[in-house]
């Protein structure tokens, strides 16, 4: 769903793979909705703040800056200094090699301050660091800006709306393979960058303007009418993949052969929860998609476990169990897998 590490959290509209903190791979499964209309934006330049200029955030910051928008990266003092002095260097087969100039500071500037206000804050950190990172974005400094989270899971929009207001939060799903190899250095490996943008309480014209800015900068972006469906489409693919590759410490190819019955059961349970929450439910199609992935594919959660980093277990597995309980969906396999991961009893 990563972030220098790479991984895969879910796949593109065309069927590839894709993540957020210091560098990751994130993506969602292909959908059957139409391809986005590419808009040649004639709009005035916008100002973006990027919270977490890693694999995903750094790539978006660089592309938006190159397209003529003003970008302010929110990061620790050392990283902010590196970005101010050297910009963000991108190596990409799709976009070429380039260096983008960005501003960088520790916290979101007040609208009345020397850096002025922003039009949108792109949140590209992981759930495990989200609370600490949000101290860089005080509500009083947000003004009229949108908060656009690129996070795994389905519960973060409600938490962000409680903090910043319902009409300010526009969740996004991104499909990309991008890694931060060093502060300010981004390796973009996938032949695509695709974004689905939603936000049920957000005025459609604001979403359309943001979509146009993203698309003109490079990422093919579309606005989807159903936020729950967009988030659960990703969750339905991510949860079984991330949980089982991490539980067994195996790449997807071995999980889908050695543990296929367990994978099938978990996919079916997740699909049932997704359906209850207003999302898609097609376990047969999900299994077929897993079968198309390279056997060596690993999830970002698995890579975090191998590196001894905190896991997004609560944001993925915990959220799945809470949704199942709310809707009365029986999920015995998911319950066991999450318990074993939480207690280390696999």
Phi, psi and omega per residue, in radians:
X1 nan nan nan
X2 nan -2.499 -1.899
X3 -2.797 nan nan
X4 nan 1.452 2.867
X5 -2.402 2.802 3.042
X6 -2.231 2.856 3.117
X7 -3.009 -2.950 3.102
X8 -2.408 2.230 3.116
X9 -1.896 -0.509 3.007
X10 -2.987 -3.116 -2.904
X11 -2.053 2.839 -3.047
X12 -1.385 3.045 3.073
X13 -0.982 -0.580 -3.115
X14 -1.511 -0.182 3.070
X15 1.906 0.505 3.084
X16 -1.781 -2.868 3.113
X17 -1.986 2.943 2.959
X18 -2.860 nan nan
X19 nan nan nan
X20 nan 0.721 2.738
X21 -1.867 -1.717 -3.048
X22 -1.407 -0.028 3.141
X23 2.652 2.232 -3.089
X24 -2.815 3.139 3.094
X25 -2.102 2.240 3.065
X26 -2.374 2.594 3.073
X27 -2.974 2.991 3.073
X28 -2.237 2.863 -3.104
X29 -1.224 2.759 3.110
X30 -1.044 2.631 3.097
X31 -2.110 2.966 3.140
X32 -1.747 0.107 3.136
X33 -1.350 2.769 -3.065
X34 -1.104 2.693 3.064
X35 -1.120 2.633 -3.109
X36 -1.181 2.622 3.037
X37 -1.436 2.182 -3.120
X38 -1.410 2.100 -3.089
X39 -1.781 2.228 3.018
X40 -1.480 1.695 -2.966
X41 -1.182 2.227 3.024
X42 -1.897 0.174 -3.089
X43 -1.229 2.794 3.083
X44 -1.158 2.630 3.107
X45 -0.999 2.503 3.109
X46 -1.824 2.939 3.038
X47 -2.015 2.127 -3.132
X48 -1.963 2.402 2.881
X49 -1.794 2.421 3.133
X50 -2.086 1.960 3.115
X51 -1.616 1.844 -3.089
X52 1.710 1.248 -3.110
X53 -1.401 1.038 3.129
X54 -1.675 -2.477 -3.065
X55 -1.061 -0.761 3.133
X56 -1.506 -0.939 -3.107
X57 -1.084 -0.687 3.131
X58 -1.144 -0.705 3.108
X59 -1.119 -0.815 3.130
X60 -1.099 -0.723 3.119
X61 -1.031 -0.795 -3.110
X62 -1.156 -0.764 -3.131
X63 -1.134 -0.738 -3.140
X64 -1.164 -0.693 3.090
X65 -1.099 -0.790 -3.141
X66 -1.070 -0.524 -3.138
X67 -1.398 -0.046 3.070
X68 1.849 0.019 3.100
X69 -1.482 2.726 3.073
X70 -1.539 2.310 -3.072
X71 -2.210 2.285 3.071
X72 -2.086 2.005 3.111
X73 -1.542 2.335 3.130
X74 -1.805 2.014 -3.026
X75 -2.755 3.040 3.074
X76 -1.114 2.893 -3.009
X77 -1.007 -0.799 -3.088
X78 -1.142 -0.809 3.124
X79 -1.130 -0.739 3.140
X80 -1.058 -0.717 3.115
X81 -1.104 -0.772 3.124
X82 -1.037 -0.748 -3.112
X83 -1.221 -0.694 3.116
X84 -1.115 -0.700 -3.047
X85 -1.414 -0.622 -3.038
X86 -2.063 -0.102 -3.096
X87 1.241 -2.865 3.101
X88 -2.012 2.133 3.123
X89 -1.694 2.238 -3.112
X90 -2.057 2.336 2.961
X91 -2.044 2.047 -3.014
X92 -2.556 2.310 3.032
X93 -1.181 -0.478 -3.115
X94 -1.470 -0.738 -3.033
X95 -1.884 -0.060 -3.122
X96 1.463 -2.970 3.097
X97 -1.836 2.240 -3.131
X98 -2.752 2.831 3.054
X99 -2.085 2.262 -3.111
X100 -1.944 2.383 3.103
X101 -1.454 2.301 3.093
X102 -2.380 2.687 2.881
X103 -1.441 2.796 3.092
X104 -2.679 2.429 -3.119
X105 -2.690 2.975 -3.078
X106 -1.361 -0.496 -3.071
X107 -2.518 2.824 -3.134
X108 -1.076 2.173 -3.108
X109 -1.265 2.552 3.039
X110 -1.147 2.587 -3.133
X111 -1.031 -0.534 -3.107
X112 -1.536 -0.051 -3.098
X113 -1.423 -3.137 -3.076
X114 -1.137 -0.482 3.109
X115 -1.537 -0.197 3.114
X116 1.284 -3.070 -3.126
X117 -1.556 -3.114 -3.124
X118 -2.266 2.816 3.086
X119 -1.604 -0.530 -3.132
X120 -2.684 2.547 3.037
X121 -1.967 2.026 3.111
X122 -1.588 2.061 -3.085
X123 -1.714 1.893 -3.035
X124 -2.213 0.687 3.024
X125 -1.781 3.083 3.071
X126 -1.629 2.795 3.129
X127 -0.969 -0.604 -3.076
X128 -1.165 -0.327 3.123
X129 -2.070 0.122 -2.997
X130 -1.088 -0.862 -3.069
X131 -1.031 -0.790 3.129
X132 -1.149 -0.705 -3.104
X133 -1.148 -0.608 -3.085
X134 -1.187 -0.247 3.041
X135 -1.139 -0.312 3.071
X136 -1.377 -0.133 -3.097
X137 -2.209 1.284 3.128
X138 -1.148 2.467 -3.077
X139 -1.006 -0.624 -3.094
X140 -1.192 -0.337 3.123
X141 -1.593 -0.174 -3.023
X142 -1.236 -0.615 -3.104
X143 1.074 -2.274 -3.110
X144 -1.690 0.167 -3.049
X145 -1.201 2.609 2.989
X146 -1.472 2.567 3.001
X147 -1.845 2.105 -3.044
X148 -2.066 1.689 -3.109
X149 -1.482 2.306 3.018
X150 -1.897 1.236 -3.021
X151 -2.120 2.711 2.979
X152 -1.317 2.781 3.079
X153 1.662 -3.068 -3.061
X154 -2.273 -0.085 -3.033
X155 -1.691 -0.285 -3.047
X156 -1.111 -0.575 3.135
X157 -1.022 -0.718 3.140
X158 -1.120 -0.722 3.131
X159 -1.128 -0.717 3.138
X160 -1.217 -0.627 3.114
X161 -1.183 -0.617 3.077
X162 -1.112 -0.515 -3.091
X163 -1.515 -0.683 -2.966
X164 -2.067 -0.209 -3.100
X165 1.891 2.466 -3.024
X166 -1.059 -0.731 -3.035
X167 -1.372 0.009 -3.105
X168 -1.727 -0.194 -2.955
X169 -1.940 2.134 -3.132
X170 -2.189 1.613 -3.092
X171 -1.111 2.573 3.140
X172 -2.306 2.615 3.008
X173 -2.071 2.252 -3.111
X174 -2.085 2.464 3.059
X175 -2.016 1.953 -3.062
X176 -2.927 2.685 2.919
X177 -2.044 1.909 -3.041
X178 -2.580 2.402 -3.025
X179 -2.319 2.388 2.969
X180 -1.538 1.934 -3.126
X181 -1.541 -0.333 3.065
X182 -2.869 2.841 3.098
X183 -0.951 2.140 3.120
X184 1.419 0.162 3.133
X185 -2.183 2.101 -3.049
X186 -2.122 2.255 3.030
X187 -1.857 1.985 3.112
X188 -1.798 1.979 -2.989
X189 -1.754 -0.500 -3.028
X190 -1.382 2.647 3.125
X191 -1.448 0.439 -3.108
X192 -2.783 2.737 2.811
X193 -2.426 2.075 -3.095
X194 -2.234 2.418 -3.127
X195 -2.235 2.331 2.916
X196 -1.870 2.234 -3.070
X197 -2.039 2.370 3.127
X198 -2.446 -2.944 -3.124
X199 2.476 1.438 -3.018
X200 -0.971 -0.707 -3.126
X201 -1.465 -0.061 -3.044
X202 -1.530 2.334 3.100
X203 -0.949 2.349 -3.046
X204 -1.036 -0.607 -3.104
X205 -1.131 -0.530 3.096
X206 -1.236 -0.713 3.092
X207 -1.128 -0.714 3.141
X208 -1.118 -0.702 3.125
X209 -1.137 -0.708 3.112
X210 -1.169 -0.739 3.109
X211 -1.052 -0.746 3.132
X212 -1.099 -0.687 3.129
X213 -1.145 -0.771 3.101
X214 -1.074 -0.853 -3.072
X215 -1.083 -0.761 3.134
X216 -1.130 -0.472 3.130
X217 -1.418 -0.281 3.127
X218 2.454 -0.859 -3.127
X219 -1.206 2.192 3.078
X220 -1.197 2.038 -2.975
X221 -2.179 2.464 3.055
X222 -2.348 2.669 3.062
X223 -1.728 2.165 3.137
X224 -1.754 2.533 -3.038
X225 -1.421 -0.217 -3.028
X226 -2.239 1.825 -3.086
X227 -1.105 -0.788 -3.116
X228 -1.069 -0.738 3.141
X229 -1.111 -0.703 -3.133
X230 -1.120 -0.787 -3.101
X231 -1.237 -0.679 -3.134
X232 -1.321 -0.432 3.033
X233 -1.055 -0.731 3.089
X234 -1.232 -0.811 -3.091
X235 -1.049 -0.646 -3.098
X236 -1.108 -0.570 3.079
X237 -1.480 -0.761 -3.009
X238 -1.159 -0.809 -2.973
X239 -1.048 -0.958 3.135
X240 -1.056 -0.731 -3.119
X241 -1.092 -0.916 -3.090
X242 -1.159 -0.772 -3.056
X243 -1.157 -0.776 -3.062
X244 -1.374 -0.642 3.071
X245 -1.110 -0.615 3.127
X246 -1.302 -0.762 -3.129
X247 -1.023 -0.795 -3.053
X248 -1.640 -0.163 -3.117
X249 1.084 0.645 -3.075
X250 -2.240 2.636 3.022
X251 -1.203 2.900 -3.055
X252 -1.020 -0.675 -3.116
X253 -0.996 -0.720 3.132
X254 -1.347 -0.583 3.085
X255 -1.093 -0.763 -3.060
X256 -1.325 -0.167 3.050
X257 -1.836 -0.952 -3.079
X258 -1.300 -0.464 -3.095
X259 -2.222 0.679 -3.026
X260 -1.139 -0.713 3.140
X261 -1.076 -0.721 3.122
X262 -1.153 -0.740 3.103
X263 -1.082 -0.787 -3.139
X264 -1.057 -0.778 -3.139
X265 -1.109 -0.720 -3.128
X266 -1.203 -0.665 3.070
X267 -1.081 -0.755 -3.134
X268 -1.139 -0.710 3.108
X269 -1.133 -0.770 -3.135
X270 -1.122 -0.691 3.108
X271 -1.096 -0.668 3.122
X272 -1.146 -0.699 3.098
X273 -1.176 -0.746 3.106
X274 -0.993 -0.813 3.141
X275 -1.047 -0.746 3.136
X276 -1.126 -0.466 -3.112
X277 -1.658 0.093 3.114
X278 1.598 0.251 3.139
X279 -1.803 -3.111 3.140
X280 -1.278 2.744 -3.136
X281 -2.574 1.702 3.124
X282 -2.564 1.368 -3.072
X283 -1.089 -0.565 3.121
X284 -1.112 -0.771 3.113
X285 -1.149 -0.675 3.129
X286 -1.078 -0.781 3.122
X287 -1.109 -0.699 3.123
X288 -1.097 -0.622 3.124
X289 -1.221 -0.737 3.061
X290 -0.979 -0.666 -3.087
X291 -1.194 -0.304 3.132
X292 -1.526 -0.185 -3.057
X293 -1.382 2.594 3.066
X294 -0.965 2.436 -3.089
X295 -1.004 -0.507 -3.076
X296 -1.434 0.015 -3.093
X297 -1.031 2.280 3.076
X298 -2.174 2.655 3.136
X299 -1.503 2.776 3.093
X300 -1.161 -0.564 3.077
X301 -1.108 -0.713 3.096
X302 -1.087 -0.751 3.121
X303 -1.135 -0.673 3.072
X304 -1.081 -0.750 3.128
X305 -1.083 -0.757 -3.131
X306 -1.134 -0.536 -3.121
X307 -1.591 -0.024 -3.138
X308 1.341 0.330 3.116
X309 -1.534 2.759 3.073
X310 -1.044 2.544 -3.116
X311 -1.709 2.628 3.017
X312 -1.471 0.727 -3.061
X313 -1.141 -0.745 -3.124
X314 -1.198 -0.673 -3.115
X315 -1.180 -0.486 -3.114
X316 -1.808 -1.209 -3.110
X317 -1.171 -0.777 3.135
X318 -1.080 -0.751 3.126
X319 -1.107 -0.663 3.104
X320 -1.081 -0.801 -3.133
X321 -1.153 -0.683 3.140
X322 -1.156 -0.699 3.106
X323 -1.145 -0.713 3.113
X324 -1.061 -0.750 -3.139
X325 -1.134 -0.729 -3.140
X326 -1.045 -0.640 -3.042
X327 -1.783 0.106 3.082
X328 1.192 0.572 3.138
X329 -1.696 2.226 -3.131
X330 -1.388 2.151 -3.094
X331 -2.333 1.175 -3.068
X332 -1.130 -0.662 -3.130
X333 -1.194 -0.816 3.115
X334 -1.039 -0.718 3.137
X335 -1.065 -0.796 3.138
X336 -1.144 -0.784 -3.092
X337 -1.096 -0.799 3.138
X338 -1.118 -0.705 3.117
X339 -1.100 -0.775 -3.125
X340 -1.149 -0.662 3.088
X341 -1.171 -0.698 -3.105
X342 -1.195 -0.584 -3.071
X343 -1.775 -0.108 -3.128
X344 1.196 0.580 -3.085
X345 -1.837 0.314 -3.120
X346 -1.105 nan nan
